[in-house]
Amino acid sequence: MLDSEEGKIASKLLAEGFQEARRQIKTPISENFRKLLDYYKDLTGYEETNHNAIMHHFIDMYGPDCENCGKPYRTETATFCPKCGNKRQL
């Protein structure tokens, strides 16, 4: 999961990838997003191949950790943990 600062950098690299894709139509799409993919690998050690998948790994998108199992709630206002069934009190 990427924190706020890492997410800002990733978003900037994603935008640069789209700009590059518009300029170089014949270049394979994965090469346009190479900077983003390399950045993510440097941070996490995981070699992601889909630039869009990275954008779903921002910790700010999810709620706090479940008090029972530790997995994050799916939203800030979620009251039910899909992992363990814990009911959160707001």
CYANA upper distance limits for C-alpha pairs under 8 A (distance plus 0.5 A):
  1 MET  CA     57 HIS  CA      5.33
  1 MET  CA     58 PHE  CA      6.04
  1 MET  CA     59 ILE  CA      5.98
  2 LEU  CA      6 GLU  CA      5.98
  2 LEU  CA      7 GLY  CA      6.12
  2 LEU  CA     57 HIS  CA      6.43
  2 LEU  CA     58 PHE  CA      5.27
  2 LEU  CA     59 ILE  CA      6.21
  3 ASP  CA      7 GLY  CA      6.41
  3 ASP  CA     58 PHE  CA      6.73
  3 ASP  CA     59 ILE  CA      6.18
  3 ASP  CA     60 ASP  CA      7.51
  4 SER  CA      8 LYS  CA      6.76
  4 SER  CA     58 PHE  CA      7.87
  4 SER  CA     59 ILE  CA      8.04
  4 SER  CA     60 ASP  CA      7.35
  5 GLU  CA      9 ILE  CA      6.98
  6 GLU  CA     10 ALA  CA      6.63
  7 GLY  CA     11 SER  CA      6.50
  7 GLY  CA     58 PHE  CA      6.63
  8 LYS  CA     12 LYS  CA      6.73
  9 ILE  CA     13 LEU  CA      6.73
 10 ALA  CA     14 LEU  CA      6.60
 10 ALA  CA     36 LEU  CA      6.64
 10 ALA  CA     39 TYR  CA      8.09
 10 ALA  CA     40 TYR  CA      8.26
 10 ALA  CA     55 MET  CA      8.25
 11 SER  CA     15 ALA  CA      6.76
 11 SER  CA     55 MET  CA      8.12
 12 LYS  CA     16 GLU  CA      6.77
 13 LEU  CA     17 GLY  CA      6.66
 13 LEU  CA     33 PHE  CA      7.97
 13 LEU  CA     35 LYS  CA      7.04
 13 LEU  CA     36 LEU  CA      5.76
 14 LEU  CA     18 PHE  CA      6.93
 14 LEU  CA     33 PHE  CA      7.15
 14 LEU  CA     36 LEU  CA      6.74
 14 LEU  CA     51 HIS  CA      7.94
 15 ALA  CA     19 GLN  CA      6.79
 16 GLU  CA     20 GLU  CA      6.60
 16 GLU  CA     33 PHE  CA      8.32
 17 GLY  CA     21 ALA  CA      6.62
 17 GLY  CA     32 ASN  CA      5.41
 17 GLY  CA     33 PHE  CA      5.15
 17 GLY  CA     34 ARG  CA      8.32
 17 GLY  CA     35 LYS  CA      8.33
 17 GLY  CA     36 LEU  CA      8.22
 18 PHE  CA     22 ARG  CA      6.85
 18 PHE  CA     32 ASN  CA      7.69
 18 PHE  CA     33 PHE  CA      8.19
 19 GLN  CA     23 ARG  CA      7.00
 20 GLU  CA     24 GLN  CA      6.58
 20 GLU  CA     32 ASN  CA      6.22
 21 ALA  CA     25 ILE  CA      6.45
 21 ALA  CA     27 THR  CA      7.91
 21 ALA  CA     29 ILE  CA      7.26
 21 ALA  CA     32 ASN  CA      6.20
 27 THR  CA     31 GLU  CA      7.27
 27 THR  CA     32 ASN  CA      7.66
 28 PRO  CA     32 ASN  CA      7.52
 29 ILE  CA     33 PHE  CA      7.46
 30 SER  CA     34 ARG  CA      6.75
 30 SER  CA     49 THR  CA      7.97
 30 SER  CA     50 ASN  CA      8.13
 30 SER  CA     51 HIS  CA      8.22
 33 PHE  CA     37 LEU  CA      6.78
 33 PHE  CA     51 HIS  CA      7.04
 34 ARG  CA     38 ASP  CA      6.44
 35 LYS  CA     39 TYR  CA      6.52
 36 LEU  CA     40 TYR  CA      6.70
 36 LEU  CA     51 HIS  CA      7.53
 37 LEU  CA     41 LYS  CA      6.75
 37 LEU  CA     47 GLU  CA      7.79
 37 LEU  CA     48 GLU  CA      6.81
 37 LEU  CA     49 THR  CA      7.39
 37 LEU  CA     50 ASN  CA      8.34
 37 LEU  CA     51 HIS  CA      6.94
 38 ASP  CA     42 ASP  CA      6.63
 38 ASP  CA     47 GLU  CA      8.32
 39 TYR  CA     43 LEU  CA      6.82
 40 TYR  CA     44 THR  CA      6.50
 40 TYR  CA     45 GLY  CA      8.05
 40 TYR  CA     46 TYR  CA      7.80
 40 TYR  CA     47 GLU  CA      8.04
 40 TYR  CA     48 GLU  CA      7.92
 40 TYR  CA     54 ILE  CA      8.03
 41 LYS  CA     45 GLY  CA      5.19
 41 LYS  CA     46 TYR  CA      5.51
 41 LYS  CA     47 GLU  CA      5.66
 41 LYS  CA     48 GLU  CA      7.46
 42 ASP  CA     46 TYR  CA      8.49
 48 GLU  CA     53 ALA  CA      8.28
 48 GLU  CA     54 ILE  CA      8.02
 50 ASN  CA     54 ILE  CA      7.66
 51 HIS  CA     55 MET  CA      7.79
 52 ASN  CA     56 HIS  CA      7.90
 53 ALA  CA     57 HIS  CA      7.88
 56 HIS  CA     61 MET  CA      8.39
 57 HIS  CA     61 MET  CA      8.44
 58 PHE  CA     62 TYR  CA      8.32
 61 MET  CA     74 ARG  CA      8.37
 61 MET  CA     75 THR  CA      7.39
 62 TYR  CA     72 PRO  CA      6.92
 62 TYR  CA     73 TYR  CA      6.66
 62 TYR  CA     74 ARG  CA      5.51
 62 TYR  CA     75 THR  CA      5.20
 62 TYR  CA     76 GLU  CA      6.60
 63 GLY  CA     72 PRO  CA      6.29
 63 GLY  CA     73 TYR  CA      5.23
 63 GLY  CA     74 ARG  CA      6.18
 63 GLY  CA     75 THR  CA      4.91
 63 GLY  CA     76 GLU  CA      4.30
 63 GLY  CA     77 THR  CA      7.46
 63 GLY  CA     78 ALA  CA      7.70
 64 PRO  CA     72 PRO  CA      5.91
 64 PRO  CA     73 TYR  CA      6.34
 64 PRO  CA     75 THR  CA      8.50
 64 PRO  CA     76 GLU  CA      7.09
 65 ASP  CA     69 CYS  CA      8.46
 65 ASP  CA     70 GLY  CA      5.50
 65 ASP  CA     71 LYS  CA      5.73
 65 ASP  CA     72 PRO  CA      4.49
 65 ASP  CA     73 TYR  CA      6.47
 66 CYS  CA     70 GLY  CA      5.18
 66 CYS  CA     71 LYS  CA      5.95
 66 CYS  CA     72 PRO  CA      6.19
 66 CYS  CA     73 TYR  CA      6.68
 66 CYS  CA     81 CYS  CA      7.16
 66 CYS  CA     86 ASN  CA      7.95
 66 CYS  CA     88 ARG  CA      8.20
 67 GLU  CA     86 ASN  CA      8.45
 67 GLU  CA     88 ARG  CA      8.41
 68 ASN  CA     84 CYS  CA      8.03
 68 ASN  CA     86 ASN  CA      7.04
 69 CYS  CA     83 LYS  CA      8.16
 69 CYS  CA     84 CYS  CA      7.06
 71 LYS  CA     81 CYS  CA      8.46
 71 LYS  CA     83 LYS  CA      7.68
 72 PRO  CA     81 CYS  CA      8.38
 73 TYR  CA     78 ALA  CA      6.59
 73 TYR  CA     79 THR  CA      8.27
 73 TYR  CA     80 PHE  CA      7.88
 73 TYR  CA     81 CYS  CA      6.27
 73 TYR  CA     82 PRO  CA      8.25
 74 ARG  CA     78 ALA  CA      6.90
 74 ARG  CA     81 CYS  CA      8.28
 77 THR  CA     90 LEU  CA      8.34
 78 ALA  CA     88 ARG  CA      8.22
 79 THR  CA     87 LYS  CA      6.10
 79 THR  CA     88 ARG  CA      5.11
 79 THR  CA     89 GLN  CA      7.19
 79 THR  CA     90 LEU  CA      7.75
 80 PHE  CA     85 GLY  CA      6.64
 80 PHE  CA     86 ASN  CA      6.34
 80 PHE  CA     87 LYS  CA      5.28
 80 PHE  CA     88 ARG  CA      6.56
 81 CYS  CA     85 GLY  CA      5.45
 81 CYS  CA     86 ASN  CA      5.72
 81 CYS  CA     87 LYS  CA      7.10
 81 CYS  CA     88 ARG  CA      8.18
 82 PRO  CA     86 ASN  CA      8.40
